[in-house]
């Protein structure tokens, strides 16, 4: 078994990572905008979010059909558990967050259509969009709360993931970061 992830896994990882970081930053920044600038930022945010959803599903399908490289034997049981749990939470967030965002847009009282990448119409989720006004408001509060919890939780999870990768690279020197970074060695030093 290889000590590194496949090229496909690396490409999907870094595409999703870049989109996630961009969308987290855009999510906090776009609230400060007004008018057409805010509308365009929200459309971009939704486009990136649906791209994250699509790429994450592809990534998950790739992952279940292609074995991940083994973790270093030097990692203790707690670190192994944390690594696996973090990846499960990431997959959950990368799939559920765009879905809750889509739900939020679908119940919005503004009823603004979504045009992904200025090209692809994204319909509202009909069973949510067609709810009576009070039920839509409740669904909006629930999906909005879940969305914000995942945004803050996701930001914390990204920070934890980066910190752990840097710890393994510079303190443990066990090659963990090289499993996902093309130009680094995956061989322990």
RALIN-V971351 format. One record per residue. N is the residue number from 1. RES is the residue in one small letter. SS is DSSP state (helix for helix, strand for strand, loop for the rest). PSI is psi in whole degrees, -180 to 180 (999 if undefined). OMEGA is omega in radians with two decimals (none if undefined). Layout:
BEGIN
n	res	ss	psi	omega
N	RES	SS	PSI	OMEGA
N	RES	SS	PSI	OMEGA
END
This chain:
BEGIN
n	res	ss	psi	omega
1	x	loop	140	-3.14
2	x	loop	151	3.07
3	x	loop	-6	-3.09
4	x	loop	156	2.97
5	x	loop	159	3.12
6	x	loop	162	3.11
7	x	helix	-39	3.12
8	x	helix	-46	3.13
9	x	helix	-41	3.12
10	x	helix	-45	-3.13
11	x	helix	-47	3.14
12	x	helix	-41	3.12
13	x	helix	-51	-3.05
14	x	helix	-32	3.04
15	x	helix	-49	-3.14
16	x	helix	-44	3.14
17	x	helix	-46	3.13
18	x	helix	-44	3.10
19	x	helix	-42	3.14
20	x	helix	-47	3.14
21	x	helix	-43	3.12
22	x	helix	-42	-3.08
23	x	helix	-34	3.05
24	x	helix	-46	3.12
25	x	helix	-45	3.14
26	x	helix	-38	-3.14
27	x	helix	-40	3.13
28	x	helix	-32	-3.09
29	x	helix	-38	-2.99
30	x	helix	-22	3.12
31	x	helix	-21	-3.12
32	x	helix	-13	-3.09
33	x	loop	165	3.09
34	x	loop	160	3.03
35	x	helix	-139	-3.08
36	x	helix	-34	3.10
37	x	helix	-43	3.13
38	x	helix	-42	3.10
39	x	helix	-48	-3.14
40	x	helix	-40	3.13
41	x	helix	-41	3.10
42	x	helix	-40	3.11
43	x	helix	-41	3.10
44	x	helix	-43	3.13
45	x	helix	-44	3.12
46	x	helix	-38	3.11
47	x	helix	-45	3.11
48	x	helix	-43	3.14
49	x	helix	-44	3.12
50	x	helix	-30	3.04
51	x	helix	-41	3.07
52	x	helix	-44	3.13
53	x	helix	-50	-3.12
54	x	helix	-49	-3.13
55	x	helix	-35	-3.14
56	x	helix	-38	3.07
57	x	helix	-43	3.08
58	x	helix	-42	3.14
59	x	helix	-43	3.12
60	x	helix	-44	3.09
61	x	helix	-42	3.10
62	x	helix	-44	-3.08
63	x	helix	-41	-3.12
64	x	helix	-16	3.11
65	x	helix	-5	3.13
66	x	loop	122	-3.08
67	x	loop	139	3.07
68	x	loop	151	3.06
69	x	loop	150	-3.13
70	x	loop	146	3.04
71	x	loop	153	3.13
72	x	loop	144	3.13
73	x	loop	-20	-3.14
74	x	loop	-13	3.12
75	x	loop	131	3.12
76	x	loop	173	-3.06
77	x	helix	-39	-3.14
78	x	helix	-42	3.12
79	x	helix	-40	3.11
80	x	helix	-45	3.10
81	x	helix	-46	-3.13
82	x	helix	-40	3.13
83	x	helix	-46	-3.14
84	x	helix	-42	3.14
85	x	helix	-42	3.13
86	x	helix	-43	3.13
87	x	helix	-39	3.09
88	x	helix	-44	3.11
89	x	helix	-39	3.09
90	x	helix	-48	3.14
91	x	helix	-43	3.10
92	x	helix	-47	-3.12
93	x	helix	-42	-3.07
94	x	helix	-23	3.12
95	x	helix	-45	-3.08
96	x	helix	-34	-3.11
97	x	helix	-48	3.07
98	x	helix	-35	3.11
99	x	helix	-40	3.10
100	x	helix	-33	3.05
101	x	helix	-42	3.10
102	x	helix	-41	3.09
103	x	helix	-43	-3.14
104	x	helix	-43	3.10
105	x	helix	-37	-3.09
106	x	helix	-28	-3.13
107	x	helix	2	-3.10
108	x	loop	135	3.09
109	x	loop	-16	-3.14
110	x	loop	-23	3.06
111	x	loop	42	-3.11
112	x	loop	128	3.11
113	x	loop	156	3.12
114	x	strand	131	3.08
115	x	strand	100	-3.08
116	x	strand	129	3.13
117	x	loop	35	3.13
118	x	loop	21	-3.03
119	x	loop	-49	-2.94
120	x	strand	116	3.10
121	x	strand	132	3.07
122	x	strand	111	-3.12
123	x	loop	157	3.00
124	x	loop	157	3.04
125	x	loop	110	-2.95
126	x	helix	-45	-3.08
127	x	helix	-23	3.06
128	x	helix	-43	-3.10
129	x	helix	-31	-3.08
130	x	loop	2	3.11
131	x	loop	156	3.03
132	x	loop	156	-3.05
133	x	helix	-47	-3.14
134	x	helix	-39	3.13
135	x	helix	-36	3.08
136	x	helix	-41	3.13
137	x	helix	-42	3.10
138	x	helix	-45	3.11
139	x	helix	-36	3.10
140	x	helix	-42	3.11
141	x	helix	-43	-3.14
142	x	helix	-49	-3.12
143	x	helix	-37	3.10
144	x	helix	-42	3.10
145	x	helix	-44	3.11
146	x	helix	-40	-3.13
147	x	helix	-48	-3.13
148	x	helix	-39	3.10
149	x	helix	-42	3.12
150	x	helix	-32	3.10
151	x	helix	-49	3.14
152	x	helix	-43	3.10
153	x	helix	-40	3.11
154	x	helix	-42	3.10
155	x	helix	-43	3.10
156	x	helix	-40	3.14
157	x	helix	-40	3.09
158	x	helix	-45	3.13
159	x	helix	-43	3.11
160	x	helix	-44	-3.13
161	x	helix	-46	3.13
162	x	helix	-44	3.13
163	x	helix	-43	3.13
164	x	helix	-42	3.13
165	x	helix	-43	3.13
166	x	helix	-37	3.07
167	x	helix	-46	-3.13
168	x	helix	-33	-3.13
169	x	helix	-46	-2.96
170	x	helix	-21	3.13
171	x	helix	-57	-3.13
172	x	helix	-32	-3.11
173	x	loop	45	-3.05
174	x	loop	8	3.06
175	x	loop	5	-3.10
176	x	loop	-44	-3.12
177	x	helix	-35	3.13
178	x	helix	-15	3.08
179	x	helix	-27	-3.05
180	x	loop	-11	3.14
181	x	loop	118	-2.99
182	x	loop	-37	-3.02
183	x	loop	2	3.09
184	x	loop	153	3.09
185	x	loop	140	3.07
186	x	loop	7	3.14
187	x	loop	129	3.10
188	x	loop	146	3.10
189	x	loop	999	none
END
